[in-house]
Amino acid sequence: MYTQQFGLKLDPFSIAPDPRFLFMSDRHREALAHLLWGVSGPGGTAGGSGGGFVLLTGDIGAGKTTICRCFLQQIPAHCNVGYIFNPKLSVIELLESICEEFHISLPPDKALFPMAKAYIDSLNAHLLDRHAAGESCVLIIDEAQNLSPEVLEQLRLLTNLETDQRKLLQIVLIGQPELRGMLAHPDLEQLAQRVIARCHLTALNLTETRQYIAHRLAVAGMTGALPFDVNAVKKIHELTRGVPRRINLLCGRTLLGAWAKGEQQVNRAMVEQAAKEVFDVDAIHKPALNWRRIMMSVVILVLLSAGIIGGLVVWSSISNARPSPPASAPAQ
């Protein structure tokens, strides 16, 4: 609705993971490099990294899926990719999904009542065929924090499919920060040791937030000045905490409000109004905890308590040190 007013050809703040709008902060660039290295390996040879797991984590809305879409566009042509986006599966369902992604069919005598071994044998045969043809296979699992420990263990076992030179299956796990905690569990130590590359996407800082907004507007066709003034950008960063998806939601709603009012420039007040309509109003107006003041208050309270206790101790010591008054002589 507001695209024409601001000279745009596309919606710049859609929350769809469109790789065209990918803003390459240092961390996003590093994440993409990790994914490509994990697949291509040193020297550009597919699988040359030695196989195993590549781990990409980040907070909700940090841009993990967009990075993955960009990665898929750059993956070498000789890599066969399987993509699982709903990993709430049992071990058998996982193996079935992997075979479906790589277009692997079970032998007729095993297809009626398939067991885990039948899927693994068929997958191994397929991977060996692809290896002989000079190809490699990459399995990408999104939302991997939803994988059960049993499924993670099965994935680890799949990385045992190998030749003398390299692993036959490269696995990329993409998930939220709790995935890192899961892999730190002692029961998954063997899997954790097979992670050959790790990258964690963090939120954007204030400078990156402004660059992110400008980048998306430029990709959408804007050629003029940024329609958000300095204070508006600061407020956007404050309210979104630098999370790209939240930035998209807030900026899109703010431009819509500016269009409704016929304004060409967005200010702080317009951002605050848009935030009330997009985010939780109570969360926005709830004052942020000032931990420095809280800690100072605690320190002062402790010192006061220590002073009172110390005073009582001193007073008690003085009282005990005073000589007792002489006893009165008995009456004659």
C-alpha positions in Angstrom: 0.0 0.0 0.0 2.8 2.4 0.8 5.3 1.3 -1.9 4.3 3.9 -4.4 4.5 6.8 -2.0 8.0 5.9 -1.1 9.1 5.0 -4.6 9.4 1.3 -3.9 8.9 -1.6 -6.4 8.7 -4.3 -3.7 7.6 -4.7 -0.1 10.9 -4.0 1.7 9.8 -5.4 5.0 8.1 -8.7 4.2 9.0 -11.4 6.8 9.3 -14.0 4.1 12.9 -15.4 3.9 13.7 -13.8 0.6 17.5 -14.2 -0.1 17.4 -11.0 -2.2 16.9 -9.0 1.0 19.6 -10.8 3.0 21.7 -8.2 4.9 25.2 -9.5 5.4 26.4 -8.3 8.8 29.7 -9.7 9.8 28.0 -12.5 11.7 25.7 -13.4 8.8 28.7 -13.4 6.4 30.5 -15.7 8.8 27.5 -18.0 9.1 27.2 -18.3 5.3 30.9 -19.0 5.0 30.7 -21.7 7.7 27.9 -23.4 5.8 29.7 -23.3 2.5 33.0 -24.5 4.0 31.2 -27.4 5.7 29.8 -28.5 2.3 32.7 -27.7 0.0 35.6 -28.1 2.3 39.2 -26.8 1.8 40.1 -26.5 -1.8 36.5 -26.5 -3.0 36.2 -30.3 -2.9 32.7 -31.4 -1.9 32.9 -33.1 1.4 36.6 -32.2 1.8 35.9 -30.8 5.3 35.8 -34.4 6.5 32.0 -34.7 7.0 30.1 -34.5 10.2 27.8 -31.8 11.4 27.7 -28.0 10.7 25.8 -26.1 13.4 24.0 -22.8 12.8 22.1 -21.3 15.7 20.4 -17.9 16.5 17.5 -16.3 18.3 14.0 -16.3 16.8 13.9 -14.0 13.9 17.7 -13.6 13.6 17.8 -14.6 10.0 18.7 -18.3 10.1 16.2 -19.4 7.5 17.2 -16.6 5.2 20.8 -17.6 5.5 19.8 -21.1 4.7 18.0 -20.0 1.5 21.0 -18.0 0.4 23.2 -21.0 1.1 21.0 -23.3 -1.0 21.4 -20.8 -3.9 25.2 -21.1 -3.7 25.6 -24.8 -3.0 27.8 -26.6 -5.5 25.9 -28.2 -8.4 27.3 -31.6 -7.6 25.8 -31.6 -4.1 22.4 -33.3 -3.7 20.4 -31.6 -1.0 17.8 -33.0 1.4 15.8 -30.5 3.4 13.7 -31.3 6.5 11.8 -28.4 8.0 9.6 -30.3 10.5 12.0 -32.4 12.6 9.4 -33.6 15.3 9.8 -37.1 14.0 10.5 -40.6 15.4 13.6 -42.4 14.3 11.7 -44.4 11.6 9.9 -41.2 10.4 13.3 -39.4 10.1 14.8 -42.2 8.1 11.8 -42.3 5.9 11.9 -38.5 5.3 15.6 -38.6 4.5 15.0 -41.3 1.9 12.1 -39.3 0.4 14.3 -36.2 0.2 17.0 -38.1 -1.7 14.4 -40.0 -3.8 15.4 -43.3 -2.4 13.0 -46.3 -2.8 13.2 -49.3 -0.6 13.4 -52.8 -2.2 10.0 -54.3 -2.8 10.5 -57.0 -0.2 11.3 -54.3 2.5 8.8 -51.7 1.5 5.7 -53.4 3.0 7.0 -53.5 6.6 10.0 -51.2 6.6 12.5 -51.3 9.5 15.3 -48.9 10.4 17.9 -51.2 8.9 16.1 -51.3 5.5 16.2 -47.4 5.3 19.8 -47.2 6.4 20.9 -49.9 3.9 19.1 -48.2 1.1 20.6 -44.8 2.1 24.1 -46.2 2.3 23.8 -47.8 -1.1 22.5 -44.5 -2.6 25.3 -42.5 -0.9 28.0 -44.9 -2.3 26.5 -44.5 -5.8 26.6 -40.7 -5.6 30.1 -40.8 -4.3 31.2 -43.0 -7.2 29.6 -40.5 -9.6 31.6 -37.7 -8.0 28.7 -36.2 -6.2 27.9 -35.6 -2.5 24.8 -35.4 -0.3 23.9 -32.8 2.2 21.1 -33.1 4.7 19.7 -29.8 6.1 17.5 -30.0 9.2 15.8 -26.7 10.2 14.3 -26.1 13.7 16.7 -28.8 14.9 16.1 -27.8 18.5 12.9 -30.0 18.2 14.9 -33.1 17.6 14.6 -35.8 20.3 17.8 -37.3 21.8 17.0 -40.6 20.1 16.8 -38.9 16.7 20.0 -37.0 17.3 21.8 -40.2 18.1 20.5 -41.8 14.9 21.8 -38.8 12.9 25.2 -39.3 14.5 25.1 -42.9 13.4 24.4 -41.8 9.9 27.7 -40.0 9.8 29.3 -43.4 10.2 28.4 -44.0 6.6 31.8 -43.4 5.0 34.6 -44.5 2.7 38.2 -44.6 3.7 38.6 -41.0 2.5 35.5 -39.1 3.7 32.0 -39.2 5.1 29.2 -39.8 2.7 26.6 -37.6 4.3 27.1 -34.0 5.5 24.5 -32.8 8.0 23.6 -29.2 8.7 21.6 -28.5 11.9 19.9 -25.1 12.1 18.1 -24.2 15.3 17.5 -21.8 18.2 20.0 -21.3 21.0 18.7 -24.2 23.0 20.2 -26.5 20.4 23.7 -25.6 21.7 22.6 -26.5 25.2 21.2 -29.9 23.9 24.5 -30.7 22.3 26.4 -29.8 25.5 24.6 -32.7 27.3 27.0 -35.5 28.3 24.8 -38.1 26.5 25.4 -36.3 23.2 29.2 -35.8 23.6 29.9 -38.1 20.7 27.7 -36.0 18.4 29.2 -32.8 19.7 32.7 -34.0 18.8 31.6 -34.4 15.2 30.5 -30.8 14.8 33.1 -29.4 12.4 31.8 -25.8 12.3 29.6 -23.7 14.6 28.2 -20.3 14.1 25.7 -18.3 16.2 23.7 -15.4 14.8 23.2 -12.5 17.3 21.1 -9.4 17.1 22.1 -6.3 15.1 23.6 -3.3 16.9 22.3 0.2 16.3 24.6 0.9 13.3 23.8 -2.4 11.8 20.1 -1.8 12.3 20.3 1.5 10.3 22.3 -0.3 7.6 19.8 -3.2 7.6 16.8 -0.8 7.1 18.7 1.1 4.3 19.7 -2.1 2.6 16.1 -3.5 2.4 14.7 -0.2 1.1 17.5 -0.1 -1.5 16.8 -3.6 -2.7 13.1 -2.7 -2.8 13.9 0.2 -5.2 14.3 3.3 -3.1 16.9 5.7 -4.4 16.3 8.7 -2.2 17.1 9.5 1.4 16.2 7.1 4.3 12.6 7.9 5.3 13.4 7.3 9.0 15.1 10.1 11.0 17.9 9.4 13.5 15.6 9.3 16.5 13.2 7.0 14.7 16.0 4.5 14.0 17.2 4.6 17.6 13.6 3.8 18.8 13.3 1.0 16.2 16.5 -0.6 17.5 15.4 -0.1 21.1 12.0 -1.7 20.6 13.1 -4.5 18.3 16.3 -5.3 20.2 18.0 -5.5 16.8 16.2 -8.7 15.8 15.7 -8.6 12.0 12.2 -10.0 11.9 11.0 -7.6 14.6 12.6 -4.8 12.6 10.6 -5.8 9.5 7.3 -5.9 11.4 7.8 -2.5 13.0 9.2 -0.7 10.0 6.5 -2.1 7.7 3.8 -0.9 10.1 5.4 2.5 10.6 5.6 3.1 6.8 1.9 2.1 6.5 1.1 4.7 9.2 3.1 7.3 7.4 1.3 6.5 4.2 -2.1 6.8 5.9 -1.1 10.3 7.2 0.5 11.4 3.9 3.9 11.8 5.6 7.2 11.3 3.8 9.4 11.2 6.9 9.1 8.9 9.9 9.8 10.2 13.4 10.1 8.7 16.8 6.4 9.3 17.7 5.3 7.5 14.6 7.5 4.5 15.5 6.1 4.4 19.0 2.5 4.5 17.7 3.3 1.6 15.2 4.8 -0.4 18.0 1.6 -0.2 20.0 -0.2 -1.8 17.1 2.4 -4.5 16.3 3.9 -5.5 19.7 2.6 -6.1 23.2 1.8 -2.7 24.5 2.4 -3.7 28.1 5.9 -5.0 27.2 6.7 -1.8 25.4 5.6 0.5 28.2 7.0 -1.7 31.0 10.1 0.2 32.3 13.3 -1.7 31.6 15.0 -3.0 34.7 18.0 -0.9 35.6 20.3 -3.5 36.9 23.0 -1.0 38.0 20.5 0.7 40.3 19.3 -2.6 41.6 22.8 -3.7 42.4 23.6 -0.4 44.0 20.5 -0.7 46.2 21.5 -4.2 47.2 25.0 -3.0 48.1 23.7 -0.1 50.1 21.2 -2.4 51.9 24.0 -4.9 52.7 26.3 -2.1 54.0 23.5 -0.6 56.2 22.7 -4.1 57.5 26.4 -4.6 58.2 26.6 -1.2 60.0 23.6 -2.0 62.2 25.0 -5.4 63.1 28.4 -4.0 63.7 26.9 -1.2 65.9 25.0 -3.8 67.9 28.2 -5.8 68.4 30.1 -2.8 69.6 27.3 -1.7 71.9 27.1 -5.2 73.4 30.9 -5.3 73.9 30.9 -1.9 75.7 28.0 -2.9 77.8 29.8 -6.1 78.9 33.0 -4.2 79.6 31.4 -1.7 82.0 32.2 -2.5 85.7 29.3 -3.7 87.7 28.1 -1.3 90.4 29.3 -2.2 93.9 26.8 -4.3 95.8 25.0 -2.5 98.6 26.2 -3.3 102.1 23.7 -5.4 104.0 21.6 -3.4 106.5 22.7 -3.7 110.1 
